[in-house]
Amino acid sequence: MKCKEALPLMHDYLDGDLSGPEVLKLKEHLIGCTDCHALFKQLERTDAMARALLPAGVPDDLTERIMKGLPPVKKRNAWTQWIRRHPAASVAVVFAAVMFASFMSMWNQGGELMVKGTDLQDVIIQGDTVIVPEGHTVNGNLIVQSGKLQVQGDVKGNLVVIDGSLNLASTAHISGQITHVDAAFGWIWYKLGELVHQFTSSSK
């Protein structure tokens, strides 16, 4: 038995709540451990002094009756306990929920044509249709949201179409990746990947 295991048994013994086998284990430990033996003697003296200070006529079950008279301890909500034990994970969950709500709000506000890129001088926009004409080149990424994209020329970068359609002519040439996002969850993953890329780029 370790000393830290013996301490609560000492209190139980003085309260008369220790069973026979546990009493034997405690006594064996106290015989072999001088520190615990000294501590037990001190606890025994303190307990005797406390009992001596009680006025005459106080029933033995006073403590039990007082404890029963106290209001019951409210059980903590399991979710609240989990939050207190895992603050970092809680912050991550809240952040993810806020980001999800933000992305969904942005997705629902869509419907208007959005064209994004670093080189748009050769791009033609007709209504909700974005055209890269044959014989023209877009240098860099091209992102089109809520519209129709027709590529007849070259795009030297990635091509992303969000909630729209894509038509590649036989003369089209895309040097990067083509990403077609046509669902809210797919768009969320795309935006998260974009954020991660921006973060890693800025930290370099």
Order of alpha helices (4+ residues) and beta strands (2+ residues): alpha-alpha-alpha-alpha-alpha-alpha-beta-beta-beta-beta-beta-beta-beta-beta-beta-beta-beta-alpha
